[in-house]
Amino acid sequence: MVTKDAALYAIIEPVVTAMGFELWGLDYLAQGKHSKLMIYIDSPDGISVDDCASVSRQVSGVLDVEDPISGNYSLEVSSPGLDRPLYTLDHFSRFSGHVVQLKLRTAFDGRRKFQGRLAGIDGDEVLLHIDSEEYCFPIESIDQARVVPQYDD
């Protein structure tokens, strides 16, 4: 997790947890006047629009007081969805067996994007099966990861 994201996580996570939700993750996209803070919340019972609105109000109040982001930004709160992003080793472990897309920070074997079946974790490495091969990617080498929804016909 990038330093700015880690600082935001430390501020936001206690608020979300106190409201009975799991802070699945967050993404801060610094783009001048169009910066965006995306917060993903989860719950075993699912997430409603009202849940997102409640969390948004609470988090917005805390961020106004703490003021960790200089300048203007928009705050968006949502569920992680079916194509949920994966941030932590726990996330990769929980979604073992699912198809995922990975984007690496730097190229490996001449490419940065991989898609395959998640085989779990080994220490701090994510194991990915692609065709008949298994790849091991250190978690710090992964820039983005998402579950690829599989629909039954």
N, C-alpha and C positions, 0 to 999 in steps of 0.2 A: 504494500500500500504506500502510495506517495505521501510525503510528509504532510502536505496540506490536507489530504484526505484523512490521514490518521488523526490530525488535530480536530477536524470536523467530526469525525467518528466519536472521539472522546467526549465532545460536547453533546452530540445528538443521541448517542446510544442510551444514556441513562433516562432521558426523557421518553424515548420510544418504549423502553423496557418497563418503565413505571406505568405506562398506559396499557400494558398487557400484550405488547407486540414484540416481535423479533426484528431488530434492525438487520435486514438481510445484507445491505451494502449501500454504498453511495458513490456517486460520480460527480466530481466538480469539474466543469468545463469552463475554463477562463477564456472568454472571448470578448474582452473589452466591455462595451455597453450591453452586450448580448450574452453575458456569462450566465451559466445555469448550474444549479445544484439539484441533482436528482437523488432522491432518497427512496429506497426500496424497503417496504415493510412486509412482514409475513406473519401468519398465524395458522395454527392447525385448523381453525374454523374458516379460513379464507379471509380475504380482505374486501371490504365494501367501499363504495365511494365516500360514505360517511366516515369510515375509519380514516381514509386518506385526508379528508378535510379536517378532522379532529387533530390528527398528528401534525398536519401542516400549520394549524393555528398555534399549537403548543411549541413546535420547533421554531416557528417564525418569531415568537416572543422571546425565546431563549437566545436565538441568533441576534436579535435586536439588542439585547443586553450585552451579550458576550462580544459581538461585533468582530467575528473572525475573518470576515470577507470584506475587503475594502472595495468601495464602488458599488454600482448597481448589479443585481443579479436576479434571476427568477428562481423560485423554489417550486419544485414539483415533487409530489409524493405519490407513489403508486405501488402496486403489488409487483413482485418480480416477474409474474406471468409465466406462461408455458415455456417461453424461450429465455428463461431466467439467466441472468449473468451469474457467474461463479467467481467468488473472490478469495475464499479461504480453503485451506486443506480440508476442513470439516465439510465445506460445500462439495468439494470433489469426492470425498469419501461417501457422503450421503447420496450422491447421484451416480455412483458406480453402476455400470451396466447401461447407462443412457448414452446416446450419441451426442457428442459435443463438438463445437468448433472452437479452435484455439488460434489466437493471433499472438505471435511471439514478439518480444521487444527487438530482437535481432534475428537474422536469418539462420536457420539450421538446415543443412543439406540444400542450400540455395533457395529456401522458401521460408516464409513467415507464417503462412496459414495452413492449418491442419484440421482435418475432420475425421473422427473415428469414434469407436466405442470406448468409453471411459472404463478402465480396468481397476480404478482405485488409486491409492497412494502408497508410496514406499518412502518412509522418512519424510523429507520435504520435496519429494518428486511426485509428479502426476504421471500416471501410467496410461497410455493411450494405445489401443489396438487399431491399426489401420491395415486392412486386408489381412495378411497373415503375419505382419510384423508388429512388434511392440516397441513403442517409443517411450522414453523417460524424459520428462521436461522438469527441471527445477522450477518450483512455483514462482520464484523471483524472475524467471525468464519469460513468464506469461504476461502479456500486456492486457489481453481481454480473453474471456472464455464465456461461452453461452451454451445452454442446453438446446439441442435441435429437436423440436417437437416431432414425435412420430405418430402418425394418424393411421388407425386401422381402417382398411377399406370395407 
